[in-house]
Structure formats: C-alpha cells, structure tokens
C-alpha cells in the first residue's frame, strides 16, 4: 500500500470513472477520483495505489486555534 499526497492539476471523465491528473512530487499520475466527489483542480488529495481516498483540508491560522496560556513570547 502506497500513500502519497498530490495536487489535482486536471480532470477528465473516462467511461464512467472520473480520472484526475495529480502532481505527486515531480511526477504526474492518473488517479481515480470517484471516492472524493466533488474534487476540483487545485485541491490536494491523499492517494492510495492510484485511487484518491480523501481530500486534504487546509487549516488556516485563526483565533480558533488559540492555545490558552500561550502569549506567543519566547522565554
């Protein structure tokens, strides 16, 4: 089992399967996107053996990520 992260750079339907071209490192691979509907160009997916199994949600740094007691100052 190979798990890698990649960015979707192109979408195309092949027969009844949604296929995406995904950039993984310096390589571009064809990946089935049927499990991560609706995947869009520019999104990052987790790929297992040629099948995208999850979309990666980017967490932005907001006040929701505040840690009580952390003043942000160095000791």
Secondary structure, DSSP 8 states (H G I E B T S, - for coil): --EEEEEEEEEEEETTEEEEEEEETTEEEEEE-TTS-S--TT-EEEEETTEEEEE-------GGG--TT--S---
